[in-house]
């Protein structure tokens, strides 16, 4: 059977050229205090990097041997809602989770003290892509390890000691219980009540909707603990266990990701414990949780798109029409080429974002937890770096989620196009890939919300800070040097567009936001491709194709921004037409 890690040339290339050694060194706290570490923990950098690779090989094997063969049946049959308000996973979903637990893969990023693997976020992101390629819906269960990370980051020791080893052993799954019927993207409107009873126990009452894996054993629930405060400052985060006090009232009937149960939950005096401090549920804890989840959705999008691209590539090579394989037709060749480049672009961006997340987290770890005493100057520089990385991460995370999810929908759509009528039929998984892909642009914040989150960073100078190092890079290869100069020259168009936006009303930034973000992405991905091209002729061809394809798009979008056209707002009623009557 295929190994979904070893058979991916691009993943292999990126892991060879990303400085995983540095991530490992800081992740392992410079390998100090070896005596207190478990036997399976690495003893030096080389062993740590080797461990990461072995873990990815194992998950690649599980994905190829078990998860992928199970995907079709899981998609066709889904999970079951029982009369008592519980959910039974499809037998093959249960089998998948069992295999992952047996391989000790359910505590990827948790510290050793809880039985976790203590892997960097980058390695977990690679694993998430691999699982998603096998079955996009299973990622929604595997990827909820971020719940354990949130507990580890913000809960007290009693909760952590009780809950986290169970996550690491794969004994429990979790759920982020955030949205409600009248509070979807606008989480400040959450109404589910949290009240202290006469015994000092928090009790939760209300309804939650669109909850991924709401049938999980561990529920992180956003609830209103301060009834007199109507906005996000009145919300706190609570942890509770699945019980008779929390019922699944409904399983959503969805377009795709059928292996992932999406639940409507009813809380009736459900006992819960406070995570962290009151009133910080949304403004601190959920925002941190969602940042991680957004990188996870980017990785999920990558996996689904990779599976779709592979299907299209094989079909174009083996399907003969008009006297030869259809990949010989120029229109098909260009379509397949651009699909592959788009997948590689999303992977470069997502892995870069995961690496920045690791740098931010590891820098904070050194500041707060390192056993090595810090000199005053180093502490000062690390605090400065922390502020810088937080700003860059705040821009890159929504950029990654936006680009990768939109790419995924585009690539899966084009896979059906390459397969033609066969792609529309269930004889091939192409239609499943498209159905699974469609949710990625919606959950954990729609593409429009990702644009809003990212465009402030693009317009405020964060993009310039991030690109400075890339723009200072000198390339000995004349072709790469020329491509870099093209990027640098094109950035002037973006700078002029940003300056124009700043002179307009704040509303215009929102209107121009998507174009600004698209232009920023062209710059970022172009430079990332150039870095890759230094050591690989194939990547040089990819960089050339991407930059030559996208720079005219950048110039066009900048011209549109500088036009000052506000007609979608000023002429909305005319352009959108009358509201249709409801029958």
N, C-alpha and C positions, 0 to 999 in steps of 0.2 A: 504494500500500500504506500501511497505518497506520504511524505513528510512535509507538512505545509510550512515548515521553517527552512529546511534544507533545500527545498526546490525553488525558493524565491531568491533569484539572483540579486535583486535590488536591495532586499533586506540584508543579505550577506554583505553587499558592498557598503551600505551605510554603516553597519556595525563595525566594519573594518576601519572606517574613516572618521567615526565619531570617537572622541576621547573618553571611552568608557572607563579607562583606567583611573582618570581623575575623579569621575563620578563615584567609582567604587571606593577609592581611598577615603573620600569624605563621608560617604555612606557608612563606612565601617569604622569611622572615628579614628583614622590613622592606624587602625589595628592595635590600639592600646588596650591594656587590661585583657590580654588573651585568655588568662586563666578563668575568667568569669563567663566566657562565651561557650555555647554548646559545642559538642564535638563536630557537628555538621557545618558550623560556621567557618568561612575561609580564614586562613592564617596570614595571607598576604594578598597584594593586588592581583598577582597572576592567578592565584587560586580563585579569587572572587570573580574575575572576568571569565575564567573557565566555568565556574558554577553557573553564571548567567547563561552561557551558551548551552550547557547541559540542560538547564531548565527549559530553555526555548526549544531544544531538540525534543524533549519529552512532550511538551504541549503540542509541538508540530506533529508528533506521532499520534497522540490522542485525537487531534483534530482530523488527521487523515484516515485513521483506522476506525474511529467510532463516531465522532460527531457528524462528519460529512455524510457517511452512509445513512445516518438516522434522520437527516434533515427533511427529506421528502415526506416521510410518514408523519413526522411532527407537524409539518406545515399543513398536511391534509386533514389531520384529526384534532390537533390542538389539545388543550387541557380541559378538565371537567369541574364544574361547580357543583358541589354537593348540597343536599337539602339543609344541612346543619350550618351552612355559611362558611364551609371550608373548601379548599380547592385541592384536587388531586392532579399532580403533574402527569403528562403523557408518560407512559412507561419508558420511552426512549429519552425523554428529557431527564427523568430520574436516573437512567443508566449513564447519561452524559455527566451529570453532576457527581455520580458515584465514582466514575473513572477519574475525574479531575481531583476529587478528594483523596482517592487512593494514591494518586501521584503527588500528593501534598502541594497542590497548586491553588488552593483556596485562601492562602494567606500571603499573597505575593509580596506586598509591601509592608506587612506587619513586622515589628521588631522580633528578634529571636526570643526574647523573654516570654512572648505569647505563643511561640511555636511557629512564627512566620518565617518567610524567606529573606526578609529585609532587602528586597530588590529595589533599585531606583525606579522612579516613575517611567523612565524611558523603556526599561525592559518590560515593565507591565504593559506599556502601550503597544510594544511589539507583540506581546502575547495576546492582547485584546484584538489586534488586527488578525492574527492567525485564527483565533476562535471564530471571529466574525466571518472570515472567508469560508469556514466550514458550515456555519449556520448563524446568520445574523441575529436571529432571535435568542440564541443561547447567550450571546454576549450580554443581553440585558439581565441575566442572572449572574454570570461570571463577572461582569463589570461592576456589579453592585458591591464589590469589595471596597469601593470608596466609602461606603457606610462605616466599615470597620476603621478606615483611616480617620474619619471624622470623630468617631468615638475615641480613638487613640489620641487625637489632637486636643479634644476639648472636654471629655468626660473626666470624672474623678477616678481615683485609683480603684475604688471598690467596683465601679461599673466596668472599668477596663479589665480588671482581673477576672471578673465573672463572665464577661461576654466575649472578649477577643480570642481566647484559646478555642472557643467553640467555632468561631469563624475560621480560624486557621485549620482546624481539623475537618472543616466542611460539614459540621453537624447542623449548622443553621445557615439560612440565607436571610437577606434583609430587604428593606424597602425604604425609599425616600418618600415620606407621606406629606406632600406639600400642597398640591392643587385641590381646589374645591369646585363645585358646580358654578359658583360666581366669582371664583378667584383662580384664574388660569395663569397667564403670564404675570398678572398684577397680584403678586403675592402679598402686598401690603393690605389687601382686602380680605385676607384669611379670617374666618369667623369661628372656626372650631374652638370650643371653650376649654380652658384649663383652669380648674379651681381646686383649692386645697380643701380637703374634707376635715372633719372634726379631729381626725387622728394625724393630721399633717401630711396626708398622702395626696398627691396630685391625682385628679380625676379628669379624664378627657371625654367630652360629649360633642357629637356633631357628625358631619358627613364629609368624606374625601372622595375625589373622583380622579380618574385617569392615573391610577397608582400602579406603576410597574412592579410586578411581583408583590402586590399588596397582601398576598397570602403568606409572605415570608414570616419567619419566626421572630425576627427582631425588627421593630418598627421605629424609625426616627421620624417624629411627627412635629410639624410646625403648628403651634396653637397660640391662641390669644390668652395670655396670662394676666394682662392688664386691661380689664374691660373699659376703663375710662380713657384709654389711648386708642384712637381709631386707626393709626397708621402703623408702619413697620416697627416703630419703637415699642409697641405693645405686644410684640410676639416673642415667644421663647421656644426653645427646642427641647423635646422630651423623648425619652426612650421607653418603649414598652414591649412586652412579650405578647405573641399571639395567644389569645384566650377567648373564652365565651363572651367577653365584653367587646370584642372586635369581630364583626361579621362581614364577610364578603357578600354584599347584596346583589351584585351583578358583575359578570364578566363581559367586557366590551367585545363586540363583534367587529373585528378590524380587517382592514385591507391586507395587512401583512404581519410579519413577526408573530406568527400564530403560536410559536412555542413559548412566548413570554406572556403570562397572564396579566392583563391590564384590568384592575379591579376598582369597583366602587365600594368603599368601606363605610360602615356605620359603627361609631364609637358610642358605647353606653356605659357611662361611669367606669371607663377603662383605667386601671391603675397605671401610673407612669412615674418616671423619675426625671428630674430636671438635668439636662446636659449643660454644663457650664453655668453661666449666670443668667438671671432673668433679663428679658428685654434685648438680648443679643442674638436671639434665634435667627432672625432674618439678616440683620445688618452685618453679622460676623460669621456665624456658623454655616448658614445655608449658602451664603455667597461663596464661602470656601468650598463647600461640598459641590456646588454647581460648577465651579471652575474646573475641578477635577473631572466631573461628569462630562463637561463639554469636550475636554481632550479625549475622553473615552468614546464619545459619539463620533469624533473625528476619526478615531481608530476603527470604530465599527464601520463607518462609511468606507474607509480604505479597504477593509476586508471584503465587504460586499462587492465593491467596485473591482477589486482584484479578481474575484471569482468570475464576475461578469466579463471582464476583459479577456480572461483566459478562454472562456467559452467562445467568445467572438473570434479570437485569434485562431483557435483550432478549427472552428467552422469555416472561416474564410480561407483557410489553407486546404481543407479537405473537400469542400463543396465545389463541384465542377459544374459550370454553366458556360455556354458560348465557347466551348472548346478548351477550357482550362479552369483552374481554381479561381474563385471570385476575387481573391486577394490581388490578382493581376489587373483587375479593373481599377483605374485610377481613383474613382470616387470612393470605392471600398478601401483601397490602400490608404488614402488620406484619412478616412474616418477611423480606421483601426490604429494608424500611427498616432493620431491626436488623442485617442482614448488612452493609449499607453503613456504618452507624455503627461496627460492630465493626472493619471494615477501616480506617476512618479513625482509630479509636482506636489500633490497633496501629501505624499509620504515624506518628502523633504521638509515641508512646512510643519507637519504634525510632529515628526521626530525632533525637529528643532525646538518646537514649543515644549515638548516633554522634557527636553534637555534643559531649557530655561527654567521650567518648574523645578527640576532637580537642583539646579544651581541656586535658586531662591531658597528652597527648603533646606538644602545642605548648608548654605551660608547662615541661615537662622539657627540651624543645629549647632554649628560651631560657636556662634555668639552665645547661645543659651545653655547648651548641654555638654560642650566639649570638656573632656577631662584634661586637656592641655590648656594651661593658663595663657591668656592672651596679653601681649604687650599693649600699652595704651594706643599706640599708633595703629597697630593691626585692628584693634577693636573699632577705632574711629573709621578706618577704611572699610571695614566690613559693614558698619552701619550705613555708610554712604552707598555701598554696593547693594545693600538690602533695599534701600529706597529706589534705586535705579532699576533693579530687577523686578520689583513689584510693579512699577509703571510699565515696563516692557511686557511682562507677563500679562498684565491687564489688557494690553492691546493684542498680543499674539494669541491668547486663548480663544477669544471670540473670532479672530481672523481664521484660525485653524478650523473651528467648528463650522463656520460659514462656508469656507472654501471647500472643505472635504465633503460636506453633506451635499452641497449643490453639485459638485463634481460627481458624486455617487449617483444622483438622480440622472444626470446627463449621460454618464457612461452606461448605466443599466438600460436607459432608453435606447441608446445607440446599439447596444448588444442585440436587442430585439430587431432593430433595423437591419443589422448585418445578417441575422438569421432569417429575416423576412417572415413569411407565414409560419414557418416552423417555430420562430421565436414567440409567436402569439399563442402557441399551443402548449399544453402541459407536458408534451413529450420531452421538452427541454426545460431546465430550471431558469431560463432567461426571464420568464414572466414572474417567477417567485423573487428573483433578485430585484426587479423593478418594484414589486409590491413591498418588499422589505426595505428598500431604499427610501421610499417616499416619506417615512416617518422621521428620517434623520434631519430633515430641514425644519422640523416642527418641535420635537421635544427637547427639553433642556434649553428652551428659548428658541423661537423661530429665527429664520435667517434675518428677518427684518430687525429683530431685537439684537442679534449679534452685530449687525451693522451699526446700530445705535451705540452699542457698547464699545466698538472698535474705533469709530470715526473720530471720537474725541481725542484719542491717542494719536491718530494720524494727523489731525489738525493742530495739535498742541505742541508738537516737537518731539514726541516719543519716537515716531518713525525715524526722524533725523538722527536721534541718538543711537537707535538700533543699527541703522545703515552706515554709520560713520566708519566703523571698522571694515565693513565690506568695501566701501568706496575707497578706503586707503590701501586696500590690497593691490599689490603689483603682480602682474602676470607676465612670465617670460615668454609664453606662447603668444605670438603676434595676433593670432585669431581671437584668443580669449581676451587679450588686451583691447582689441577693437570692439568686441562685444561689450566689455565693461564700459568703454567710453560711450557706446550707444545708450546704455542704461543710465549713466551719469547725466548725459545730455537730455535724455527724456525726463529725468527727474525735475529739470527746470520747468517743464510744462506743469508738472504736479505742484511744484512750489508756487507758481503763478496762480493756479486754480485754488490752492489753499488760501493764498493771500486775498483773492477775490471773495471767497466765502466769508472770510473774517470781516469783510467790509459790509456784508449783508446782514439781514435780521437773523436771529438764532434759528428761526424756522427754516431758513434756507439751508443751513447745515444739515438738518434732517432730510431735506429734499435732495440735496446733493450727496448725502452720506454714502449711498451704495456705490456711486461712481468713484468717490474718493477712496473707498475701501478697495474696490477693484483695481484701481491704479496702484495703491500701496502694495497689494498682493503681487502684481506684476514685478514691481521693484524687488520685493523680498525674495520671491521664488527665482527670479532671474539671477540674483546674486548667489543664492544657494546652489543653483545649477552650475554656475561658473566655478564655485569651490569644488564641486564634485568632478568637473571636467578636467581639472589639473592632472588627475591620475588615471583617466580613463577616456580612450578615444570615442567609445560609444556615448559616454556622457557628454563629450564635446559636441557630438551631433545633436543630442537632445537639447543642450543649452542653446545651440544655434537656432534650431527649429523653434523653440519656445520663445526666445527673445525676438526673433524676426516675425513671428506670428503675432505676438502680443503688443509690441511697441506701437504699431498703428492704432490698436484698440485704445491704448493709453492716451495717445494724442487726441483721438476722437472724443473720448470721455471728458478730457480736460477742456476741450473746446465747448462741449455741451454745458459743463459747469460754468464756464466764463460767459456763456450766453445770457445768464441771468433769467432763464425761462422759468416762470412760476405758474404756467398755465394749468398744470395738474391741480394746483390749489385754487388759483383765482378763477378758473373757468371750470371748476369741478362739475357743477350741475349740468353745464352744457356738454362737456366731454364725456362724462359718465352716463348721461341720459337720465330720464326719469326713473324713479324707483318702480320696479315692476309690481303689479298688483299680485297679492297672494291669493291663490285659489285653493 
